[in-house]
């Protein structure tokens, strides 16, 4: 069921996304991207996906914003205008991709539907039985899944962000040395 808070958060997300697209000041765009991540984290929290909300807040609003601002400190803060005849092609590709993704979600079960196929699969009951206090020793099922399975996922995400940051710093550091010499 869609609550008014979902509509408000989705509207704010759309407004921030449109503002980011229209901006030419990269510092303001970086700040708005952090706000977008915080709004996404709030939406995930309202949808009872607290683990995803925590990751989005830490990675999306936290470390990504810091890395973008660090990169901007080494570069110019104003976008260089580029003009070409093919400027509408990316917009058309994005709209077509979005339409295909929306079409693909039409067959999905409703949010929190207890009769969804995932809730009727035999592995669902096995996870619930083995994840509780009698399984791995953690009384809360969600916490046990987060501690046992999602920990590796978060470690992988952190590794990807760290590797990307190191790559950007190496690329920008090389450009800086070329300018000085």
TAKALIN-V222977 format. One record per pair of residues at least 6 apart in sequence whose ideal C-beta (glycine too) atoms are under 7 Angstrom apart, sorted by the first residue. I is the first residue (numbers start at 1). J is the second residue. D is the distance in whole Angstrom. If there is no record, write none. Layout:
I/J/D
I/J/D
This chain:
5/46/6
6/46/6
9/39/6
9/42/6
9/43/4
9/46/7
12/39/5
13/36/7
13/39/5
13/40/7
16/32/6
16/35/6
16/36/5
16/39/6
17/36/7
19/32/6
20/29/5
20/32/5
20/33/6
20/36/7
23/29/5
24/78/6
24/79/5
25/77/7
25/78/6
26/72/6
26/77/5
26/78/7
26/79/6
27/72/6
27/77/5
30/65/6
30/68/4
30/69/6
30/72/6
33/65/7
33/68/7
34/61/5
34/65/4
37/56/6
37/57/7
37/60/3
37/61/4
38/57/7
38/61/5
40/56/5
40/60/7
41/53/4
41/56/4
41/57/4
41/61/7
44/52/5
44/53/4
44/56/6
45/53/4
51/146/5
51/150/6
55/154/6
55/157/7
59/157/6
59/161/6
63/161/6
67/165/5
71/168/6
71/172/6
74/172/5
74/176/7
109/116/4
118/124/7
128/141/6
129/135/7
131/141/5
131/144/4
131/145/6
132/139/7
132/141/6
132/144/7
133/139/4
135/144/7
136/144/5
136/148/6
138/144/4
138/147/6
